[in-house]
């Protein structure tokens, strides 16, 4: 759990650094109205993982899913590297900029969201936390419906 929290905090550090650069380039932020819900959902996801783990007791670890989680981290590193300063947890648009279409973005429009979908399911299933997996998979699907719609709208500007 400490690893997951550290990973998420590091991603927020990268996002904050990138936001400073984006704003210095004249970027405008979009989707502010739904961002607090994303933060709340991801925070509650971690709390739910901990609570269900304590409630259920020590379950067996599915090492295949754990390996898959680390593969997802590797893919996320590729996504973040491909986007460079454009990667963020918020939606920013630099006027006149075009969407990134190199690397994995040649093949998939929103690879980061695919990773998040997989993480939300795989992390709890690794520890047999079925309630957290089910509840947050549904919540994440609802959240991504809003998020991807807004991001697509911004990318089309």
Number of C-alpha atoms within 10 A of each C-alpha: 11 7 8 11 12 11 13 14 12 12 16 15 13 17 19 15 13 19 22 12 14 20 14 10 12 12 19 13 15 16 15 10 7 14 16 11 12 17 12 10 16 17 13 14 21 18 14 19 20 15 14 18 17 11 10 11 9 10 12 9 12 14 11 9 18 16 12 16 19 12 13 19 15 12 16 18 13 16 19 18 13 17 18 13 16 21 20 20 16 19 20 22 22 15 11 8 10 11 14 15 13 10 13 16 16 9 10 11 14 14 16 19 15 14 17 16 17 15 20 22 22 21 22 24 19 21 20 19 22 14 14 25 21 15 14 21 20 15 16 22 12 11 17 18 11 13 20 13 11 16 18 12 11 17 15 9 10
